[in-house]
Amino acid sequence: MDERGLWALFCRTGLPEAYLALAGQRREERERAELARPAFRANERKV
């Protein structure tokens, strides 16, 4: 199958929407985790 046929199949299956939804969800989770991380830790020693 040529590349155009693969892209057409990919688009007909709805996979682009599913991929974008998952990618967006993962990005939001990483951003939330980053915001929840403390800027510094009082008991941590620097070496």
DSSP file (Angstrom, degrees, kcal/mol; ACC not computed):
  #  RESIDUE AA STRUCTURE BP1 BP2  ACC     N-H-->O    O-->H-N    N-H-->O    O-->H-N    TCO  KAPPA ALPHA  PHI   PSI    X-CA   Y-CA   Z-CA
    1    1 A M              0   0    0      0, 0.0     2,-0.0     0, 0.0     5,-0.0   0.000 360.0 360.0 360.0 136.1    0.0    0.0    0.0
    2    2 A D     >  -     0   0    0      1,-0.1     4,-1.7     4,-0.0     3,-0.3  -0.276 360.0-100.2 -78.0 169.7    1.4    3.4   -0.8
    3    3 A E  H  > S+     0   0    0      1,-0.2     4,-2.3     2,-0.2     5,-0.2   0.866 121.0  55.4 -61.0 -39.0    1.7    6.2    1.7
    4    4 A R  H  > S+     0   0    0      1,-0.2     4,-2.3     2,-0.2    -1,-0.2   0.890 106.5  51.8 -62.5 -38.2   -1.5    8.0    0.6
    5    5 A G  H  > S+     0   0    0     -3,-0.3     4,-2.3     2,-0.2    -1,-0.2   0.885 109.0  50.0 -65.3 -38.5   -3.4    4.8    1.1
    6    6 A L  H  X S+     0   0    0     -4,-1.7     4,-2.6     2,-0.2    -2,-0.2   0.909 111.2  48.5 -66.1 -41.7   -2.1    4.5    4.6
    7    7 A W  H  X S+     0   0    0     -4,-2.3     4,-2.4     2,-0.2    -2,-0.2   0.900 110.8  51.1 -65.5 -39.3   -3.0    8.1    5.5
    8    8 A A  H  X S+     0   0    0     -4,-2.3     4,-2.3     2,-0.2    -2,-0.2   0.924 112.3  46.3 -63.3 -43.8   -6.5    7.6    4.1
    9    9 A L  H  X S+     0   0    0     -4,-2.3     4,-1.7     1,-0.2    -2,-0.2   0.920 111.1  53.0 -63.1 -43.8   -7.0    4.5    6.2
   10   10 A F  H  <>S+     0   0    0     -4,-2.6     5,-1.1     1,-0.2     4,-0.4   0.906 112.5  44.2 -57.6 -44.6   -5.6    6.3    9.2
   11   11 A C  H ><5S+     0   0    0     -4,-2.4     3,-0.8     1,-0.2    -1,-0.2   0.859 110.5  54.1 -72.6 -35.9   -8.0    9.2    8.8
   12   12 A R  H 3<5S+     0   0    0     -4,-2.3    -1,-0.2     1,-0.2    -2,-0.2   0.799 103.5  57.0 -68.8 -27.4  -11.0    6.9    8.1
   13   13 A T  T 3<5S-     0   0    0     -4,-1.7    -1,-0.2    -5,-0.2    -2,-0.2   0.630 109.0-120.1 -80.0 -12.5  -10.5    4.9   11.3
   14   14 A G  T <>5S+     0   0    0     -3,-0.8     4,-1.7    -4,-0.4     3,-0.3   0.564  71.9 133.2  84.8   7.8  -10.7    8.0   13.5
   15   15 A L  H  >< +     0   0    0     -5,-1.1     4,-3.1     1,-0.2     5,-0.3   0.847  62.1  61.3 -64.1 -34.9   -7.2    7.4   14.9
   16   16 A P  H  > S+     0   0    0      0, 0.0     4,-2.5     0, 0.0    -1,-0.2   0.930 106.9  46.0 -58.2 -42.0   -6.1   11.0   14.5
   17   17 A E  H  > S+     0   0    0     -3,-0.3     4,-2.2     2,-0.2    -2,-0.2   0.913 114.1  48.0 -65.5 -42.0   -8.8   12.2   16.9
   18   18 A A  H  X S+     0   0    0     -4,-1.7     4,-2.3     2,-0.2     5,-0.2   0.917 112.7  48.9 -64.5 -42.9   -7.9    9.4   19.4
   19   19 A Y  H  X S+     0   0    0     -4,-3.1     4,-2.7     1,-0.2    -2,-0.2   0.931 112.0  47.7 -62.7 -46.2   -4.2   10.2   19.1
   20   20 A L  H  X S+     0   0    0     -4,-2.5     4,-2.3    -5,-0.3    -1,-0.2   0.877 110.8  52.2 -64.5 -36.9   -4.7   13.9   19.7
   21   21 A A  H  X S+     0   0    0     -4,-2.2     4,-2.1     2,-0.2    -1,-0.2   0.932 112.8  44.4 -64.5 -45.0   -7.0   13.3   22.6
   22   22 A L  H  X S+     0   0    0     -4,-2.3     4,-2.5     2,-0.2     5,-0.2   0.909 112.9  51.1 -66.0 -41.8   -4.5   11.0   24.3
   23   23 A A  H  X S+     0   0    0     -4,-2.7     4,-2.1     1,-0.2    -1,-0.2   0.907 111.5  48.2 -62.7 -41.3   -1.6   13.4   23.6
   24   24 A G  H  X S+     0   0    0     -4,-2.3     4,-2.3    -5,-0.2    -1,-0.2   0.896 111.0  50.5 -65.4 -40.3   -3.6   16.3   25.1
   25   25 A Q  H  X S+     0   0    0     -4,-2.1     4,-2.2     2,-0.2    -2,-0.2   0.924 110.9  48.4 -64.9 -43.9   -4.5   14.3   28.2
   26   26 A R  H  X S+     0   0    0     -4,-2.5     4,-2.3     1,-0.2    -1,-0.2   0.893 110.6  51.8 -63.4 -39.1   -0.8   13.3   28.7
   27   27 A R  H  X S+     0   0    0     -4,-2.1     4,-2.3    -5,-0.2    -1,-0.2   0.922 109.3  49.4 -64.1 -43.0    0.3   16.8   28.3
   28   28 A E  H  X S+     0   0    0     -4,-2.3     4,-2.4     1,-0.2    -1,-0.2   0.896 110.1  51.3 -62.3 -40.0   -2.2   18.1   30.9
   29   29 A E  H  X S+     0   0    0     -4,-2.2     4,-2.3     2,-0.2    -1,-0.2   0.908 110.4  48.5 -64.1 -41.9   -1.1   15.4   33.3
   30   30 A R  H  X S+     0   0    0     -4,-2.3     4,-2.2     2,-0.2    -2,-0.2   0.903 111.8  49.8 -64.2 -40.3    2.6   16.4   32.9
   31   31 A E  H  X S+     0   0    0     -4,-2.3     4,-2.2     2,-0.2    -2,-0.2   0.908 111.1  48.6 -65.8 -41.4    1.7   20.1   33.4
   32   32 A R  H  X S+     0   0    0     -4,-2.4     4,-1.8     1,-0.2    -2,-0.2   0.911 111.4  50.2 -63.6 -41.5   -0.3   19.3   36.6
   33   33 A A  H  X S+     0   0    0     -4,-2.3     4,-1.0     1,-0.2    -2,-0.2   0.891 110.0  50.9 -63.9 -39.1    2.5   17.2   37.9
   34   34 A E  H  < S+     0   0    0     -4,-2.2     3,-0.5     1,-0.2    -1,-0.2   0.907 110.7  48.2 -64.8 -42.2    5.0   20.1   37.2
   35   35 A L  H  < S+     0   0    0     -4,-2.2    -1,-0.2     1,-0.2    -2,-0.2   0.824 110.0  53.0 -67.7 -30.8    2.8   22.6   39.0
   36   36 A A  H  < S+     0   0    0     -4,-1.8    -1,-0.2    -5,-0.2    -2,-0.2   0.670  87.1  99.0 -79.9 -16.6    2.4   20.3   42.0
   37   37 A R  S  < S-     0   0    0     -4,-1.0     2,-0.0    -3,-0.5    -3,-0.0  -0.537  81.5-115.8 -72.9 131.8    6.1   19.8   42.4
   38   38 A P        -     0   0    0      0, 0.0     3,-0.1     0, 0.0    -1,-0.1  -0.332  12.5-129.8 -66.7 150.2    7.6   22.0   45.2
   39   39 A A  S    S-     0   0    0      1,-0.2     2,-0.3    -2,-0.0    -2,-0.0   0.823  88.3  -0.4 -69.7 -31.2   10.1   24.7   44.1
   40   40 A F        -     0   0    0      0, 0.0     2,-0.5     0, 0.0    -1,-0.2  -0.971  66.1-128.4-151.3 163.5   12.5   23.5   46.7
   41   41 A R    >   -     0   0    0     -2,-0.3     3,-1.2     1,-0.1     0, 0.0  -0.976  12.1-153.4-119.9 120.5   12.8   21.0   49.5
   42   42 A A  T 3  S+     0   0    0     -2,-0.5    -1,-0.1     1,-0.3     0, 0.0   0.827  93.3  45.6 -63.5 -35.1   13.7   22.3   52.9
   43   43 A N  T 3  S+     0   0    0      2,-0.1     2,-0.5     0, 0.0    -1,-0.3   0.408  88.1 105.8 -92.3   3.2   15.3   19.1   54.2
   44   44 A E    <   -     0   0    0     -3,-1.2     2,-0.3     1,-0.0    -3,-0.1  -0.723  61.4-143.7 -90.8 128.0   17.3   18.3   51.1
   45   45 A R        -     0   0    0     -2,-0.5     2,-0.4     2,-0.0    -2,-0.1  -0.692   8.8-135.8 -88.7 139.3   21.1   18.9   51.2
   46   46 A K              0   0    0     -2,-0.3    -1,-0.0     1,-0.1     0, 0.0  -0.799 360.0 360.0 -91.4 135.8   23.0   20.2   48.2
   47   47 A V              0   0    0     -2,-0.4    -1,-0.1     0, 0.0    -2,-0.0   0.390 360.0 360.0-106.7 360.0   26.2   18.4   47.6
